[in-house]
Structure formats: C-alpha cells, structure tokens
Amino acid sequence: MFAEVKPLTLFGSLKSITFRLWDESNKKLISFRKLRQLRHEQVRKNEGNSSQEKDRRKDE
C-alpha cells in the first residue's frame, strides 16, 4: 500500500495548500476553484440537455 505513495516535496507541500476537497470519482484532492469549474460545466451540460428535451417534446 505505502510503496505506491510518492514522497512529499517542498514544492508539493506548498501546492497542496490549495487542495481542500476529496473528489470521489477521480480519487484525488481538488481545490474549491476546480469544484466551481466542475459545477459550471455540469450546469451548462444540464441546460443543454433540458433545451434538447424541450425540442423533443415540441416535435411529439
């Protein structure tokens, strides 16, 4: 288990300050900024799907 763990460098430790959340799907730490980006992408995707669904309903 621990054989796969990389040592933490000084640069890596400073970079890790921005990591706050655990991403279950990708199994890694992410920042709040990345979470906002993912949420915006999901909203855009859902908006696109809902407009396509409305178009399908009009056609029926």
C-alpha positions as CSV (number, residue, x, y, z in Angstrom):
1,M,0.0,0.0,0.0
2,F,2.6,2.6,1.0
3,A,5.0,1.5,-1.7
4,E,2.8,3.4,-4.2
5,V,2.9,6.7,-2.2
6,K,5.2,9.4,-3.6
7,P,7.3,11.5,-1.2
8,L,6.0,15.0,-0.5
9,T,8.4,17.6,-1.7
10,L,8.7,21.2,-0.5
11,F,7.0,22.4,-3.8
12,G,4.3,19.8,-3.5
13,S,3.6,20.7,0.1
14,L,3.2,24.4,-0.9
15,K,0.9,23.4,-3.8
16,S,-1.2,21.3,-1.5
17,I,-2.3,24.3,0.4
18,T,-4.9,25.0,-2.2
19,F,-6.3,21.4,-2.1
20,R,-9.3,21.2,0.2
21,L,-11.8,18.6,-1.1
22,W,-11.7,15.0,-1.9
23,D,-13.0,14.1,-5.4
24,E,-14.6,10.6,-5.0
25,S,-14.9,9.9,-8.8
26,N,-11.2,10.7,-9.5
27,K,-9.8,9.7,-6.1
28,K,-7.8,12.9,-5.6
29,L,-7.8,16.2,-3.8
30,I,-9.2,19.2,-5.6
31,S,-9.4,22.9,-4.9
32,F,-12.6,25.0,-4.4
33,R,-11.8,26.7,-7.7
34,K,-11.9,23.3,-9.5
35,L,-15.2,22.5,-7.8
36,R,-16.7,25.7,-9.1
37,Q,-15.4,24.9,-12.6
38,L,-16.9,21.4,-12.5
39,R,-20.3,22.8,-11.2
40,H,-20.4,25.4,-14.0
41,E,-19.7,22.6,-16.6
42,Q,-22.4,20.5,-15.1
43,V,-24.9,23.3,-15.2
44,R,-24.1,24.1,-18.8
45,K,-24.4,20.4,-19.7
46,N,-27.8,20.2,-17.9
47,E,-29.0,23.4,-19.6
48,G,-28.2,21.9,-23.0
49,N,-29.9,18.7,-22.2
50,S,-33.1,20.5,-20.9
51,S,-33.3,22.6,-24.1
52,Q,-32.9,19.4,-26.2
53,E,-35.6,17.7,-24.2
54,K,-38.0,20.7,-24.8
55,D,-37.3,20.4,-28.5
56,R,-38.1,16.7,-28.5
57,R,-41.4,17.4,-26.7
58,K,-42.4,20.0,-29.2
59,D,-41.8,17.5,-32.1
60,E,-44.1,14.9,-30.5
